[in-house]
Amino acid sequence: MCQHNPPCPPADAPDRAAARSVARDEVLGWALLCNGTVVFEDTGELLPDGRVVAPQRPLDAVRVAA
C-alpha cells in the first residue's frame, strides 16, 4: 500500500503509527495513515482489518471532570 522509500511500517507492526498521514480531520481528531490505520487524537487506533486499539495515553494525562 505504501509507495514511500523507505516504506512505512505495516498496519500490524508495533510502530504502525509512524506511517505517513494521507488524510486528516483536525476538527474530528483523526488521521488516516498510508498503511490503512486510522489514528485518533486520544491515541486510539482503528486497524484496516477492523480491530480497535484502545487509547494508550498515560493516566496523568486524563482530565478529571470538575
PDBQT receptor file of N, H, CA, C and O in Angstrom, charges set to zero:
ATOM      1  N   MET A   1       0.827  -1.188   0.000  1.00  0.00    +0.000 N 
ATOM      2  CA  MET A   1       0.000   0.000   0.000  1.00  0.00    +0.000 C 
ATOM      3  C   MET A   1       0.876   1.258   0.000  1.00  0.00    +0.000 C 
ATOM      4  O   MET A   1       0.557   2.228  -0.688  1.00  0.00    +0.000 OA
ATOM      5  N   CYS A   2       1.951   1.253   0.746  1.00  0.00    +0.000 N 
ATOM      6  H   CYS A   2       2.210   0.465   1.305  1.00  0.00    +0.000 HD
ATOM      7  CA  CYS A   2       2.822   2.417   0.881  1.00  0.00    +0.000 C 
ATOM      8  C   CYS A   2       3.763   2.530  -0.322  1.00  0.00    +0.000 C 
ATOM      9  O   CYS A   2       4.389   1.551  -0.729  1.00  0.00    +0.000 OA
ATOM     10  N   GLN A   3       3.851   3.721  -0.874  1.00  0.00    +0.000 N 
ATOM     11  H   GLN A   3       3.343   4.516  -0.544  1.00  0.00    +0.000 HD
ATOM     12  CA  GLN A   3       4.724   3.980  -2.023  1.00  0.00    +0.000 C 
ATOM     13  C   GLN A   3       5.989   4.733  -1.615  1.00  0.00    +0.000 C 
ATOM     14  O   GLN A   3       6.780   5.111  -2.479  1.00  0.00    +0.000 OA
ATOM     15  N   HIS A   4       6.193   4.958  -0.321  1.00  0.00    +0.000 N 
ATOM     16  H   HIS A   4       5.550   4.651   0.380  1.00  0.00    +0.000 HD
ATOM     17  CA  HIS A   4       7.338   5.733   0.157  1.00  0.00    +0.000 C 
ATOM     18  C   HIS A   4       8.601   4.889   0.193  1.00  0.00    +0.000 C 
ATOM     19  O   HIS A   4       8.545   3.661   0.249  1.00  0.00    +0.000 OA
ATOM     20  N   ASN A   5       9.743   5.572   0.161  1.00  0.00    +0.000 N 
ATOM     21  H   ASN A   5       9.789   6.570   0.116  1.00  0.00    +0.000 HD
ATOM     22  CA  ASN A   5      11.027   4.886   0.269  1.00  0.00    +0.000 C 
ATOM     23  C   ASN A   5      11.835   5.572   1.360  1.00  0.00    +0.000 C 
ATOM     24  O   ASN A   5      12.182   6.741   1.193  1.00  0.00    +0.000 OA
ATOM     25  N   PRO A   6      12.144   4.931   2.436  1.00  0.00    +0.000 N 
ATOM     26  CA  PRO A   6      11.792   3.557   2.813  1.00  0.00    +0.000 C 
ATOM     27  C   PRO A   6      10.295   3.466   3.104  1.00  0.00    +0.000 C 
ATOM     28  O   PRO A   6       9.663   4.460   3.461  1.00  0.00    +0.000 OA
ATOM     29  N   PRO A   7       9.738   2.270   2.947  1.00  0.00    +0.000 N 
ATOM     30  CA  PRO A   7       8.301   2.107   3.164  1.00  0.00    +0.000 C 
ATOM     31  C   PRO A   7       7.912   2.311   4.630  1.00  0.00    +0.000 C 
ATOM     32  O   PRO A   7       8.697   2.065   5.546  1.00  0.00    +0.000 OA
ATOM     33  N   CYS A   8       6.694   2.761   4.812  1.00  0.00    +0.000 N 
ATOM     34  H   CYS A   8       6.057   2.961   4.068  1.00  0.00    +0.000 HD
ATOM     35  CA  CYS A   8       6.165   2.941   6.166  1.00  0.00    +0.000 C 
ATOM     36  C   CYS A   8       5.903   1.580   6.798  1.00  0.00    +0.000 C 
ATOM     37  O   CYS A   8       5.739   0.588   6.087  1.00  0.00    +0.000 OA
ATOM     38  N   PRO A   9       5.863   1.524   8.132  1.00  0.00    +0.000 N 
ATOM     39  CA  PRO A   9       5.569   0.250   8.801  1.00  0.00    +0.000 C 
ATOM     40  C   PRO A   9       4.161  -0.235   8.443  1.00  0.00    +0.000 C 
ATOM     41  O   PRO A   9       3.248   0.579   8.298  1.00  0.00    +0.000 OA
ATOM     42  N   PRO A  10       3.978  -1.532   8.301  1.00  0.00    +0.000 N 
ATOM     43  CA  PRO A  10       2.643  -2.060   8.006  1.00  0.00    +0.000 C 
ATOM     44  C   PRO A  10       1.707  -1.909   9.203  1.00  0.00    +0.000 C 
ATOM     45  O   PRO A  10       2.148  -1.655  10.324  1.00  0.00    +0.000 OA
ATOM     46  N   ALA A  11       0.426  -2.065   8.951  1.00  0.00    +0.000 N 
ATOM     47  H   ALA A  11       0.067  -2.271   8.041  1.00  0.00    +0.000 HD
ATOM     48  CA  ALA A  11      -0.588  -1.872   9.988  1.00  0.00    +0.000 C 
ATOM     49  C   ALA A  11      -0.469  -2.866  11.135  1.00  0.00    +0.000 C 
ATOM     50  O   ALA A  11      -0.962  -2.588  12.229  1.00  0.00    +0.000 OA
ATOM     51  N   ASP A  12       0.169  -4.015  10.925  1.00  0.00    +0.000 N 
ATOM     52  H   ASP A  12       0.569  -4.241  10.037  1.00  0.00    +0.000 HD
ATOM     53  CA  ASP A  12       0.293  -4.999  12.003  1.00  0.00    +0.000 C 
ATOM     54  C   ASP A  12       1.609  -4.889  12.761  1.00  0.00    +0.000 C 
ATOM     55  O   ASP A  12       1.895  -5.718  13.625  1.00  0.00    +0.000 OA
ATOM     56  N   ALA A  13       2.410  -3.877  12.449  1.00  0.00    +0.000 N 
ATOM     57  H   ALA A  13       2.178  -3.204  11.747  1.00  0.00    +0.000 HD
ATOM     58  CA  ALA A  13       3.693  -3.667  13.142  1.00  0.00    +0.000 C 
ATOM     59  C   ALA A  13       3.478  -2.842  14.412  1.00  0.00    +0.000 C 
ATOM     60  O   ALA A  13       2.565  -2.019  14.467  1.00  0.00    +0.000 OA
ATOM     61  N   PRO A  14       4.305  -3.056  15.423  1.00  0.00    +0.000 N 
ATOM     62  CA  PRO A  14       4.174  -2.278  16.665  1.00  0.00    +0.000 C 
ATOM     63  C   PRO A  14       4.336  -0.770  16.455  1.00  0.00    +0.000 C 
ATOM     64  O   PRO A  14       3.758   0.022  17.200  1.00  0.00    +0.000 OA
ATOM     65  N   ASP A  15       5.115  -0.368  15.452  1.00  0.00    +0.000 N 
ATOM     66  H   ASP A  15       5.584  -1.011  14.847  1.00  0.00    +0.000 HD
ATOM     67  CA  ASP A  15       5.341   1.057  15.200  1.00  0.00    +0.000 C 
ATOM     68  C   ASP A  15       4.468   1.593  14.065  1.00  0.00    +0.000 C 
ATOM     69  O   ASP A  15       4.856   2.542  13.383  1.00  0.00    +0.000 OA
ATOM     70  N   ARG A  16       3.278   0.985  13.857  1.00  0.00    +0.000 N 
ATOM     71  H   ARG A  16       2.964   0.215  14.412  1.00  0.00    +0.000 HD
ATOM     72  CA  ARG A  16       2.391   1.357  12.751  1.00  0.00    +0.000 C 
ATOM     73  C   ARG A  16       2.021   2.834  12.733  1.00  0.00    +0.000 C 
ATOM     74  O   ARG A  16       1.782   3.381  11.656  1.00  0.00    +0.000 OA
ATOM     75  N   ALA A  17       1.965   3.495  13.872  1.00  0.00    +0.000 N 
ATOM     76  H   ALA A  17       2.160   3.051  14.747  1.00  0.00    +0.000 HD
ATOM     77  CA  ALA A  17       1.580   4.908  13.934  1.00  0.00    +0.000 C 
ATOM     78  C   ALA A  17       2.655   5.827  13.357  1.00  0.00    +0.000 C 
ATOM     79  O   ALA A  17       2.421   7.026  13.206  1.00  0.00    +0.000 OA
ATOM     80  N   ALA A  18       3.829   5.284  13.034  1.00  0.00    +0.000 N 
ATOM     81  H   ALA A  18       4.019   4.310  13.157  1.00  0.00    +0.000 HD
ATOM     82  CA  ALA A  18       4.898   6.085  12.436  1.00  0.00    +0.000 C 
ATOM     83  C   ALA A  18       4.706   6.263  10.929  1.00  0.00    +0.000 C 
ATOM     84  O   ALA A  18       5.478   6.980  10.293  1.00  0.00    +0.000 OA
ATOM     85  N   ALA A  19       3.690   5.621  10.351  1.00  0.00    +0.000 N 
ATOM     86  H   ALA A  19       3.063   5.039  10.867  1.00  0.00    +0.000 HD
ATOM     87  CA  ALA A  19       3.421   5.757   8.917  1.00  0.00    +0.000 C 
ATOM     88  C   ALA A  19       2.974   7.180   8.596  1.00  0.00    +0.000 C 
ATOM     89  O   ALA A  19       2.497   7.904   9.469  1.00  0.00    +0.000 OA
ATOM     90  N   ARG A  20       3.134   7.566   7.343  1.00  0.00    +0.000 N 
ATOM     91  H   ARG A  20       3.522   6.978   6.634  1.00  0.00    +0.000 HD
ATOM     92  CA  ARG A  20       2.764   8.916   6.907  1.00  0.00    +0.000 C 
ATOM     93  C   ARG A  20       1.253   9.095   6.857  1.00  0.00    +0.000 C 
ATOM     94  O   ARG A  20       0.510   8.174   6.516  1.00  0.00    +0.000 OA
ATOM     95  N   SER A  21       0.819  10.295   7.205  1.00  0.00    +0.000 N 
ATOM     96  H   SER A  21       1.422  11.043   7.483  1.00  0.00    +0.000 HD
ATOM     97  CA  SER A  21      -0.589  10.646   7.143  1.00  0.00    +0.000 C 
ATOM     98  C   SER A  21      -0.967  10.983   5.701  1.00  0.00    +0.000 C 
ATOM     99  O   SER A  21      -0.264  11.743   5.035  1.00  0.00    +0.000 OA
ATOM    100  N   VAL A  22      -2.080  10.417   5.219  1.00  0.00    +0.000 N 
ATOM    101  H   VAL A  22      -2.651   9.800   5.760  1.00  0.00    +0.000 HD
ATOM    102  CA  VAL A  22      -2.549  10.721   3.864  1.00  0.00    +0.000 C 
ATOM    103  C   VAL A  22      -3.831  11.546   3.886  1.00  0.00    +0.000 C 
ATOM    104  O   VAL A  22      -4.188  12.158   2.879  1.00  0.00    +0.000 OA
ATOM    105  N   ALA A  23      -4.524  11.571   5.017  1.00  0.00    +0.000 N 
ATOM    106  H   ALA A  23      -4.234  11.074   5.835  1.00  0.00    +0.000 HD
ATOM    107  CA  ALA A  23      -5.725  12.395   5.190  1.00  0.00    +0.000 C 
ATOM    108  C   ALA A  23      -5.917  12.626   6.674  1.00  0.00    +0.000 C 
ATOM    109  O   ALA A  23      -5.563  11.785   7.500  1.00  0.00    +0.000 OA
ATOM    110  N   ARG A  24      -6.478  13.767   6.998  1.00  0.00    +0.000 N 
ATOM    111  H   ARG A  24      -6.766  14.450   6.327  1.00  0.00    +0.000 HD
ATOM    112  CA  ARG A  24      -6.744  14.047   8.416  1.00  0.00    +0.000 C 
ATOM    113  C   ARG A  24      -7.901  15.007   8.549  1.00  0.00    +0.000 C 
ATOM    114  O   ARG A  24      -8.209  15.765   7.628  1.00  0.00    +0.000 OA
ATOM    115  N   ASP A  25      -8.539  14.968   9.703  1.00  0.00    +0.000 N 
ATOM    116  H   ASP A  25      -8.290  14.353  10.450  1.00  0.00    +0.000 HD
ATOM    117  CA  ASP A  25      -9.587  15.916  10.056  1.00  0.00    +0.000 C 
ATOM    118  C   ASP A  25      -9.246  16.452  11.430  1.00  0.00    +0.000 C 
ATOM    119  O   ASP A  25      -9.444  15.781  12.442  1.00  0.00    +0.000 OA
ATOM    120  N   GLU A  26      -8.736  17.662  11.452  1.00  0.00    +0.000 N 
ATOM    121  H   GLU A  26      -8.575  18.207  10.629  1.00  0.00    +0.000 HD
ATOM    122  CA  GLU A  26      -8.305  18.284  12.713  1.00  0.00    +0.000 C 
ATOM    123  C   GLU A  26      -9.498  18.528  13.641  1.00  0.00    +0.000 C 
ATOM    124  O   GLU A  26      -9.355  18.442  14.861  1.00  0.00    +0.000 OA
ATOM    125  N   VAL A  27     -10.666  18.830  13.082  1.00  0.00    +0.000 N 
ATOM    126  H   VAL A  27     -10.782  18.900  12.092  1.00  0.00    +0.000 HD
ATOM    127  CA  VAL A  27     -11.844  19.104  13.902  1.00  0.00    +0.000 C 
ATOM    128  C   VAL A  27     -12.315  17.846  14.614  1.00  0.00    +0.000 C 
ATOM    129  O   VAL A  27     -12.621  17.877  15.806  1.00  0.00    +0.000 OA
ATOM    130  N   LEU A  28     -12.374  16.735  13.880  1.00  0.00    +0.000 N 
ATOM    131  H   LEU A  28     -12.125  16.710  12.912  1.00  0.00    +0.000 HD
ATOM    132  CA  LEU A  28     -12.826  15.484  14.481  1.00  0.00    +0.000 C 
ATOM    133  C   LEU A  28     -11.707  14.721  15.178  1.00  0.00    +0.000 C 
ATOM    134  O   LEU A  28     -11.982  13.809  15.958  1.00  0.00    +0.000 OA
ATOM    135  N   GLY A  29     -10.455  15.071  14.915  1.00  0.00    +0.000 N 
ATOM    136  H   GLY A  29     -10.231  15.812  14.281  1.00  0.00    +0.000 HD
ATOM    137  CA  GLY A  29      -9.328  14.491  15.636  1.00  0.00    +0.000 C 
ATOM    138  C   GLY A  29      -8.878  13.122  15.169  1.00  0.00    +0.000 C 
ATOM    139  O   GLY A  29      -8.573  12.263  15.996  1.00  0.00    +0.000 OA
ATOM    140  N   TRP A  30      -8.826  12.893  13.851  1.00  0.00    +0.000 N 
ATOM    141  H   TRP A  30      -9.073  13.591  13.179  1.00  0.00    +0.000 HD
ATOM    142  CA  TRP A  30      -8.341  11.614  13.344  1.00  0.00    +0.000 C 
ATOM    143  C   TRP A  30      -7.432  11.840  12.153  1.00  0.00    +0.000 C 
ATOM    144  O   TRP A  30      -7.452  12.895  11.520  1.00  0.00    +0.000 OA
ATOM    145  N   ALA A  31      -6.621  10.808  11.859  1.00  0.00    +0.000 N 
ATOM    146  H   ALA A  31      -6.604   9.951  12.373  1.00  0.00    +0.000 HD
ATOM    147  CA  ALA A  31      -5.751  10.831  10.680  1.00  0.00    +0.000 C 
ATOM    148  C   ALA A  31      -5.730   9.436  10.078  1.00  0.00    +0.000 C 
ATOM    149  O   ALA A  31      -5.677   8.440  10.801  1.00  0.00    +0.000 OA
ATOM    150  N   LEU A  32      -5.771   9.366   8.743  1.00  0.00    +0.000 N 
ATOM    151  H   LEU A  32      -5.813  10.174   8.156  1.00  0.00    +0.000 HD
ATOM    152  CA  LEU A  32      -5.639   8.114   8.017  1.00  0.00    +0.000 C 
ATOM    153  C   LEU A  32      -4.193   7.993   7.579  1.00  0.00    +0.000 C 
ATOM    154  O   LEU A  32      -3.666   8.882   6.910  1.00  0.00    +0.000 OA
ATOM    155  N   LEU A  33      -3.550   6.895   7.952  1.00  0.00    +0.000 N 
ATOM    156  H   LEU A  33      -3.978   6.173   8.495  1.00  0.00    +0.000 HD
ATOM    157  CA  LEU A  33      -2.160   6.670   7.592  1.00  0.00    +0.000 C 
ATOM    158  C   LEU A  33      -2.084   5.847   6.313  1.00  0.00    +0.000 C 
ATOM    159  O   LEU A  33      -3.041   5.164   5.948  1.00  0.00    +0.000 OA
ATOM    160  N   CYS A  34      -0.948   5.914   5.638  1.00  0.00    +0.000 N 
ATOM    161  H   CYS A  34      -0.170   6.469   5.935  1.00  0.00    +0.000 HD
ATOM    162  CA  CYS A  34      -0.810   5.216   4.358  1.00  0.00    +0.000 C 
ATOM    163  C   CYS A  34      -0.857   3.702   4.509  1.00  0.00    +0.000 C 
ATOM    164  O   CYS A  34      -1.024   2.999   3.512  1.00  0.00    +0.000 OA
ATOM    165  N   ASN A  35      -0.716   3.182   5.711  1.00  0.00    +0.000 N 
ATOM    166  H   ASN A  35      -0.580   3.753   6.521  1.00  0.00    +0.000 HD
ATOM    167  CA  ASN A  35      -0.835   1.735   5.922  1.00  0.00    +0.000 C 
ATOM    168  C   ASN A  35      -2.276   1.312   6.228  1.00  0.00    +0.000 C 
ATOM    169  O   ASN A  35      -2.527   0.153   6.558  1.00  0.00    +0.000 OA
ATOM    170  N   GLY A  36      -3.219   2.251   6.117  1.00  0.00    +0.000 N 
ATOM    171  H   GLY A  36      -3.015   3.193   5.849  1.00  0.00    +0.000 HD
ATOM    172  CA  GLY A  36      -4.630   1.948   6.321  1.00  0.00    +0.000 C 
ATOM    173  C   GLY A  36      -5.124   2.105   7.737  1.00  0.00    +0.000 C 
ATOM    174  O   GLY A  36      -6.311   1.905   7.994  1.00  0.00    +0.000 OA
ATOM    175  N   THR A  37      -4.255   2.457   8.666  1.00  0.00    +0.000 N 
ATOM    176  H   THR A  37      -3.291   2.619   8.458  1.00  0.00    +0.000 HD
ATOM    177  CA  THR A  37      -4.622   2.657  10.061  1.00  0.00    +0.000 C 
ATOM    178  C   THR A  37      -5.219   4.040  10.243  1.00  0.00    +0.000 C 
ATOM    179  O   THR A  37      -4.727   5.014   9.673  1.00  0.00    +0.000 OA
ATOM    180  N   VAL A  38      -6.281   4.129  11.039  1.00  0.00    +0.000 N 
ATOM    181  H   VAL A  38      -6.681   3.338  11.502  1.00  0.00    +0.000 HD
ATOM    182  CA  VAL A  38      -6.840   5.421  11.431  1.00  0.00    +0.000 C 
ATOM    183  C   VAL A  38      -6.414   5.652  12.874  1.00  0.00    +0.000 C 
ATOM    184  O   VAL A  38      -6.707   4.839  13.750  1.00  0.00    +0.000 OA
ATOM    185  N   VAL A  39      -5.721   6.762  13.120  1.00  0.00    +0.000 N 
ATOM    186  H   VAL A  39      -5.483   7.423  12.408  1.00  0.00    +0.000 HD
ATOM    187  CA  VAL A  39      -5.308   7.102  14.481  1.00  0.00    +0.000 C 
ATOM    188  C   VAL A  39      -6.131   8.293  14.958  1.00  0.00    +0.000 C 
ATOM    189  O   VAL A  39      -6.440   9.202  14.189  1.00  0.00    +0.000 OA
ATOM    190  N   PHE A  40      -6.474   8.270  16.227  1.00  0.00    +0.000 N 
ATOM    191  H   PHE A  40      -6.223   7.532  16.852  1.00  0.00    +0.000 HD
ATOM    192  CA  PHE A  40      -7.292   9.317  16.820  1.00  0.00    +0.000 C 
ATOM    193  C   PHE A  40      -6.453  10.131  17.793  1.00  0.00    +0.000 C 
ATOM    194  O   PHE A  40      -5.456   9.641  18.322  1.00  0.00    +0.000 OA
ATOM    195  N   GLU A  41      -6.856  11.366  18.026  1.00  0.00    +0.000 N 
ATOM    196  H   GLU A  41      -7.667  11.764  17.596  1.00  0.00    +0.000 HD
ATOM    197  CA  GLU A  41      -6.043  12.236  18.875  1.00  0.00    +0.000 C 
ATOM    198  C   GLU A  41      -5.970  11.750  20.320  1.00  0.00    +0.000 C 
ATOM    199  O   GLU A  41      -5.075  12.164  21.057  1.00  0.00    +0.000 OA
ATOM    200  N   ASP A  42      -6.884  10.886  20.739  1.00  0.00    +0.000 N 
ATOM    201  H   ASP A  42      -7.610  10.550  20.140  1.00  0.00    +0.000 HD
ATOM    202  CA  ASP A  42      -6.799  10.322  22.086  1.00  0.00    +0.000 C 
ATOM    203  C   ASP A  42      -5.867   9.113  22.134  1.00  0.00    +0.000 C 
ATOM    204  O   ASP A  42      -5.784   8.435  23.158  1.00  0.00    +0.000 OA
ATOM    205  N   THR A  43      -5.168   8.843  21.036  1.00  0.00    +0.000 N 
ATOM    206  H   THR A  43      -5.235   9.394  20.204  1.00  0.00    +0.000 HD
ATOM    207  CA  THR A  43      -4.188   7.764  20.825  1.00  0.00    +0.000 C 
ATOM    208  C   THR A  43      -4.820   6.408  20.529  1.00  0.00    +0.000 C 
ATOM    209  O   THR A  43      -4.101   5.415  20.419  1.00  0.00    +0.000 OA
ATOM    210  N   GLY A  44      -6.139   6.339  20.396  1.00  0.00    +0.000 N 
ATOM    211  H   GLY A  44      -6.723   7.146  20.484  1.00  0.00    +0.000 HD
ATOM    212  CA  GLY A  44      -6.781   5.105  19.963  1.00  0.00    +0.000 C 
ATOM    213  C   GLY A  44      -6.525   4.893  18.476  1.00  0.00    +0.000 C 
ATOM    214  O   GLY A  44      -6.168   5.831  17.763  1.00  0.00    +0.000 OA
ATOM    215  N   GLU A  45      -6.708   3.663  18.010  1.00  0.00    +0.000 N 
ATOM    216  H   GLU A  45      -6.998   2.901  18.589  1.00  0.00    +0.000 HD
ATOM    217  CA  GLU A  45      -6.470   3.338  16.606  1.00  0.00    +0.000 C 
ATOM    218  C   GLU A  45      -7.534   2.372  16.102  1.00  0.00    +0.000 C 
ATOM    219  O   GLU A  45      -8.068   1.558  16.855  1.00  0.00    +0.000 OA
ATOM    220  N   LEU A  46      -7.826   2.483  14.814  1.00  0.00    +0.000 N 
ATOM    221  H   LEU A  46      -7.392   3.144  14.202  1.00  0.00    +0.000 HD
ATOM    222  CA  LEU A  46      -8.681   1.544  14.114  1.00  0.00    +0.000 C 
ATOM    223  C   LEU A  46      -7.839   0.940  13.006  1.00  0.00    +0.000 C 
ATOM    224  O   LEU A  46      -7.380   1.646  12.107  1.00  0.00    +0.000 OA
ATOM    225  N   LEU A  47      -7.638  -0.374  13.073  1.00  0.00    +0.000 N 
ATOM    226  H   LEU A  47      -8.010  -0.948  13.802  1.00  0.00    +0.000 HD
ATOM    227  CA  LEU A  47      -6.782  -1.054  12.106  1.00  0.00    +0.000 C 
ATOM    228  C   LEU A  47      -7.577  -1.414  10.855  1.00  0.00    +0.000 C 
ATOM    229  O   LEU A  47      -8.802  -1.517  10.922  1.00  0.00    +0.000 OA
ATOM    230  N   PRO A  48      -6.912  -1.607   9.719  1.00  0.00    +0.000 N 
ATOM    231  CA  PRO A  48      -7.617  -1.901   8.465  1.00  0.00    +0.000 C 
ATOM    232  C   PRO A  48      -8.506  -3.144   8.519  1.00  0.00    +0.000 C 
ATOM    233  O   PRO A  48      -9.488  -3.230   7.782  1.00  0.00    +0.000 OA
ATOM    234  N   ASP A  49      -8.174  -4.103   9.379  1.00  0.00    +0.000 N 
ATOM    235  H   ASP A  49      -7.376  -4.033   9.978  1.00  0.00    +0.000 HD
ATOM    236  CA  ASP A  49      -8.986  -5.324   9.473  1.00  0.00    +0.000 C 
ATOM    237  C   ASP A  49     -10.167  -5.173  10.429  1.00  0.00    +0.000 C 
ATOM    238  O   ASP A  49     -10.888  -6.137  10.685  1.00  0.00    +0.000 OA
ATOM    239  N   GLY A  50     -10.366  -3.944  10.966  1.00  0.00    +0.000 N 
ATOM    240  H   GLY A  50      -9.780  -3.161  10.758  1.00  0.00    +0.000 HD
ATOM    241  CA  GLY A  50     -11.497  -3.667  11.842  1.00  0.00    +0.000 C 
ATOM    242  C   GLY A  50     -11.197  -3.758  13.322  1.00  0.00    +0.000 C 
ATOM    243  O   GLY A  50     -12.034  -3.383  14.142  1.00  0.00    +0.000 OA
ATOM    244  N   ARG A  51     -10.017  -4.251  13.685  1.00  0.00    +0.000 N 
ATOM    245  H   ARG A  51      -9.337  -4.557  13.019  1.00  0.00    +0.000 HD
ATOM    246  CA  ARG A  51      -9.662  -4.320  15.107  1.00  0.00    +0.000 C 
ATOM    247  C   ARG A  51      -9.491  -2.917  15.666  1.00  0.00    +0.000 C 
ATOM    248  O   ARG A  51      -9.075  -1.997  14.961  1.00  0.00    +0.000 OA
ATOM    249  N   VAL A  52      -9.819  -2.769  16.938  1.00  0.00    +0.000 N 
ATOM    250  H   VAL A  52     -10.157  -3.516  17.511  1.00  0.00    +0.000 HD
ATOM    251  CA  VAL A  52      -9.702  -1.499  17.640  1.00  0.00    +0.000 C 
ATOM    252  C   VAL A  52      -8.563  -1.595  18.640  1.00  0.00    +0.000 C 
ATOM    253  O   VAL A  52      -8.446  -2.585  19.362  1.00  0.00    +0.000 OA
ATOM    254  N   VAL A  53      -7.721  -0.566  18.682  1.00  0.00    +0.000 N 
ATOM    255  H   VAL A  53      -7.816   0.238  18.095  1.00  0.00    +0.000 HD
ATOM    256  CA  VAL A  53      -6.659  -0.464  19.679  1.00  0.00    +0.000 C 
ATOM    257  C   VAL A  53      -7.076   0.643  20.637  1.00  0.00    +0.000 C 
ATOM    258  O   VAL A  53      -7.239   1.795  20.235  1.00  0.00    +0.000 OA
ATOM    259  N   ALA A  54      -7.247   0.286  21.899  1.00  0.00    +0.000 N 
ATOM    260  H   ALA A  54      -7.114  -0.650  22.225  1.00  0.00    +0.000 HD
ATOM    261  CA  ALA A  54      -7.682   1.265  22.898  1.00  0.00    +0.000 C 
ATOM    262  C   ALA A  54      -6.643   2.370  23.059  1.00  0.00    +0.000 C 
ATOM    263  O   ALA A  54      -5.457   2.152  22.811  1.00  0.00    +0.000 OA
ATOM    264  N   PRO A  55      -7.091   3.563  23.475  1.00  0.00    +0.000 N 
ATOM    265  CA  PRO A  55      -6.146   4.665  23.716  1.00  0.00    +0.000 C 
ATOM    266  C   PRO A  55      -5.051   4.249  24.688  1.00  0.00    +0.000 C 
ATOM    267  O   PRO A  55      -5.301   3.528  25.654  1.00  0.00    +0.000 OA
ATOM    268  N   GLN A  56      -3.836   4.715  24.419  1.00  0.00    +0.000 N 
ATOM    269  H   GLN A  56      -3.633   5.301  23.635  1.00  0.00    +0.000 HD
ATOM    270  CA  GLN A  56      -2.669   4.359  25.227  1.00  0.00    +0.000 C 
ATOM    271  C   GLN A  56      -2.097   5.560  25.970  1.00  0.00    +0.000 C 
ATOM    272  O   GLN A  56      -0.911   5.573  26.298  1.00  0.00    +0.000 OA
ATOM    273  N   ARG A  57      -2.903   6.545  26.233  1.00  0.00    +0.000 N 
ATOM    274  H   ARG A  57      -3.866   6.535  25.966  1.00  0.00    +0.000 HD
ATOM    275  CA  ARG A  57      -2.399   7.748  26.896  1.00  0.00    +0.000 C 
ATOM    276  C   ARG A  57      -2.072   7.457  28.356  1.00  0.00    +0.000 C 
ATOM    277  O   ARG A  57      -2.705   6.601  28.975  1.00  0.00    +0.000 OA
ATOM    278  N   PRO A  58      -1.096   8.158  28.905  1.00  0.00    +0.000 N 
ATOM    279  CA  PRO A  58      -0.737   7.954  30.314  1.00  0.00    +0.000 C 
ATOM    280  C   PRO A  58      -1.854   8.413  31.235  1.00  0.00    +0.000 C 
ATOM    281  O   PRO A  58      -2.608   9.322  30.887  1.00  0.00    +0.000 OA
ATOM    282  N   LEU A  59      -1.971   7.798  32.402  1.00  0.00    +0.000 N 
ATOM    283  H   LEU A  59      -1.359   7.059  32.684  1.00  0.00    +0.000 HD
ATOM    284  CA  LEU A  59      -3.038   8.129  33.344  1.00  0.00    +0.000 C 
ATOM    285  C   LEU A  59      -3.004   9.585  33.788  1.00  0.00    +0.000 C 
ATOM    286  O   LEU A  59      -4.059  10.177  34.017  1.00  0.00    +0.000 OA
ATOM    287  N   ASP A  60      -1.815  10.178  33.915  1.00  0.00    +0.000 N 
ATOM    288  H   ASP A  60      -0.958   9.697  33.729  1.00  0.00    +0.000 HD
ATOM    289  CA  ASP A  60      -1.748  11.574  34.370  1.00  0.00    +0.000 C 
ATOM    290  C   ASP A  60      -2.216  12.544  33.293  1.00  0.00    +0.000 C 
ATOM    291  O   ASP A  60      -2.373  13.731  33.580  1.00  0.00    +0.000 OA
ATOM    292  N   ALA A  61      -2.445  12.085  32.067  1.00  0.00    +0.000 N 
ATOM    293  H   ALA A  61      -2.317  11.121  31.834  1.00  0.00    +0.000 HD
ATOM    294  CA  ALA A  61      -2.913  12.956  31.000  1.00  0.00    +0.000 C 
ATOM    295  C   ALA A  61      -4.442  12.973  30.911  1.00  0.00    +0.000 C 
ATOM    296  O   ALA A  61      -5.020  13.780  30.184  1.00  0.00    +0.000 OA
ATOM    297  N   VAL A  62      -5.086  12.078  31.655  1.00  0.00    +0.000 N 
ATOM    298  H   VAL A  62      -4.616  11.421  32.245  1.00  0.00    +0.000 HD
ATOM    299  CA  VAL A  62      -6.543  12.013  31.620  1.00  0.00    +0.000 C 
ATOM    300  C   VAL A  62      -7.101  13.168  32.445  1.00  0.00    +0.000 C 
ATOM    301  O   VAL A  62      -6.705  13.375  33.593  1.00  0.00    +0.000 OA
ATOM    302  N   ARG A  63      -8.023  13.914  31.849  1.00  0.00    +0.000 N 
ATOM    303  H   ARG A  63      -8.344  13.746  30.917  1.00  0.00    +0.000 HD
ATOM    304  CA  ARG A  63      -8.614  15.041  32.559  1.00  0.00    +0.000 C 
ATOM    305  C   ARG A  63      -9.650  14.540  33.550  1.00  0.00    +0.000 C 
ATOM    306  O   ARG A  63     -10.387  13.593  33.275  1.00  0.00    +0.000 OA
ATOM    307  N   VAL A  64      -9.697  15.178  34.687  1.00  0.00    +0.000 N 
ATOM    308  H   VAL A  64      -9.099  15.948  34.911  1.00  0.00    +0.000 HD
ATOM    309  CA  VAL A  64     -10.680  14.838  35.704  1.00  0.00    +0.000 C 
ATOM    310  C   VAL A  64     -11.760  15.889  35.655  1.00  0.00    +0.000 C 
ATOM    311  O   VAL A  64     -11.470  17.084  35.714  1.00  0.00    +0.000 OA
ATOM    312  N   ALA A  65     -13.026  15.453  35.546  1.00  0.00    +0.000 N 
ATOM    313  H   ALA A  65     -13.261  14.483  35.498  1.00  0.00    +0.000 HD
ATOM    314  CA  ALA A  65     -14.143  16.406  35.498  1.00  0.00    +0.000 C 
ATOM    315  C   ALA A  65     -14.262  17.121  36.822  1.00  0.00    +0.000 C 
ATOM    316  O   ALA A  65     -14.214  16.500  37.884  1.00  0.00    +0.000 OA
ATOM    317  N   ALA A  66     -14.417  18.426  36.757  1.00  0.00    +0.000 N 
ATOM    318  H   ALA A  66     -14.457  18.931  35.894  1.00  0.00    +0.000 HD
ATOM    319  CA  ALA A  66     -14.527  19.222  37.987  1.00  0.00    +0.000 C 
ATOM    320  C   ALA A  66     -15.952  19.539  38.304  1.00  0.00    +0.000 C 
ATOM    321  O   ALA A  66     -16.229  20.200  39.304  1.00  0.00    +0.000 OA
TER     322      ALA A  66
